[in-house]
Amino acid sequence: MNFESKSEKAMILGIESLENWEILSLLFGFNEKKSKRLMGDQRKWIALNPDNLDINSKQRVKIEALLEIHRRFGTENYKRDVQLCSTRTSRDYAKNLLESKFIEELYVIGLDQQNNLMATKKFKGTVGETVIPLRELVKFAICSNAANIIIAHNHPGGSLNPSRRDIEMTNATKKALSLHSIGIYDHIIVNFYGDTFSFAENGLI
């Protein structure tokens, strides 16, 4: 069946009938050739990196807005008192916070005795670029009445291997928190594509 436009196809067959390049064309008015070239061999839609696309500043902002909506919808599924009681659920939460980020960020997630989600905070310091504000991290854990925390940060470059600094920071945090009877449940690394590495699962905590 032939359609006059992507909008017509979406209205008749549903938005889910559109291929990724067709959605890109619908949103930005690109022709088929440019839409397919921009999508390239991306592993998934969320992996679109505006830095690598031949687009203007307004189009870049629109794509970044779409990526932010994706992240917000993901994290809204995790409300207070949701249990992060397994590596899988912890990975999923960290992935929703950090997938497709282009710069390195670090989050600390506070949990109660039953590993219910209590609070999440993004810290300005990153593992790879600056010194993590350990005093602020400990203060957050205490003020949120956390029994345990999860550290989550990303490697935008794609590698999941923990660096020496990652390991040293984790050990220093564990030692500082132990003075307040607070534990580290896990430290999770997330790469640009949403793949994850768990310190706990790999015996590093």
N, C-alpha and C positions, 0 to 999 in steps of 0.2 A: 504493500500500500504506500503510495507516495503522498507526502505532506508538503504544504507550501512553506512551512516554517517549523522550527523546533518547538515553538510555543503550541502550534496546532497539534503536533505529535504528542506533546506532554498532556494537553487537555483531553485528547481522545484515548490515548493508551496509558496515561499516568506518567508522572515524573520519573518513576523508577524504570521506565522503558528507555530512557535516554542513556547513551553511552557517556563516558567521562568527557570526551572531547565535545559532545553535543551540549552538555551542561555548560562547559566553558564558553562555547559559541553563544548559547542562549543568554548567559549573564553579561558577556562583554561585546557581543556582536562580531566576534572574529569569524572569518571564513573557515571552511573545513580544513584547508591546508594548514593555516596558522594554528588552529585549535589542536590538530593532531600533532603538530611539531612541538607545541608548548607542553602538551601532556607527555610526549616522548614515551619512554619505557618506565615511567614512575611506577613504583610498587603499589602505590595506592594514592587516592585523591588527596589525602591529607598531607602527603609528602611533597606537594608542590612548594617549591622554594621561590618566593618572589625575586630573590637575588639573582636567580638563574634565568629569569624570563625576560623576554624582549617586550616590556610593557611600560606605559607611562606611570607617573606618580599616582594619579587617581585610580588607575586599574590596580596598582600595587596595594593601595589602601583597601580596596574592595576585597582582594584575595586575603589580605591579612585579617580582615573582619570575618570572613568566612571561616578561617582557621580558628579564630578566637571563639566564634559561636560553637564550633565543634568541641573545643576544649571545655567550654562552659556547660554544654549539655552533658558532657561526660561526668564532670565533677558534681553536677547537681544531683546525680544519682546517689551520691554519698553524703547523707545528712548525719548530723550528730547522733551518736549511739549506734551507728552501723559498725559491725564488728569487722576489724581487719585481722582476723584470727588465723590466716593461712598465708603462705607465700604468694599464692595466686591472687587473693584479694588485695594484698599489699602491692603487688606488682601492678595490678589493674588501676589502683588509685594513683600510684606514682606515674604510670603511663599517661593517664588523663591529665595530670598536671604538667607533664614535661614533653610529651610527644610533639614533634615538629617545631620545637623551639630552635631559633637560630643562634642564640647566645646562651652561655652557660648560666644556669640558675640553681639555687639550692632551697629546698623546702624542709622544714621540720614538722613532723606530724605527732601530736600528743595523743596518747592512749591511756585509758584507765586500766584498772586491774584485770578486767575481762577483755582488754584490747578493743573496747569501743572507741570509735573516733570522737575525740573531744575538741581538738583545735588544730589548725594548720596555718603555718606562717612561712612566708617567703623571706629569705634573708638576702641582703644586698651583697654580702661577701660570697665569692664562689671558690670552689676548691682549687680550680686551675689557675685563677688569675690573682686572687687576693687572699689574705689570711681570713679564715672563718672567724667571726666574732664569737669565740667560745663562751665568754661571759654572758653575752646576750642570749645565746642558745640555751645555756643552763637556766638563765632567768626565765625564759619562756617556758621551759619544761616545769619549773617550780610553780610559776604563776598560773599555769593551766592545770595544775594538780595532776600532772601526768605520772603514771606509774612506769610507763615505758614510752619510748619515742621511736619513730622511724625517720631516718635521714633519707632524702631522695634528691639526687642531682642528675644533671644530664651531660652527655658528651655529644654535642652537636655534630662533631666530625664523623660519628658513626661507630667508633670503637667502643666495645663494652668492657675492655680490660681495665680493672682498677689500677690507677697509678700509685706510685710510692706515696705521694702526698695524700691520695684518697685513703689509703690504709693507715697512714700516720694520723690523719685527722680523726678517723673513726676510733682509733685506739685512745687518743687524747680525750675525745668526747666521752667515751665509755668510762675512763678513769675519773673524769671530773663529775660525771653524773652519779657514779657509784658512791661518792661522798654524801649524796642526798638520797640514797636508796632508790635511784631511778635507773632503769635499764635501757639498753638499746635492743629493740626487737629485730631490726634489720636496717641495712643501708642498701638502697637500690639505685643502680645506675640505669638511666634510660637514654637510648640514642635517638637520633632524629626520626627514625622510622618506627619507633615504638617498641623496639626490642629491649629486653631488660636483663640485668645481672643482679643477683641477690647475694649479698655478703653472707647472710645466714645460711643460705642453701649451699654455699661453697666453703663453709667452715672458716670464714674470716671474722666471725664475731664470737 
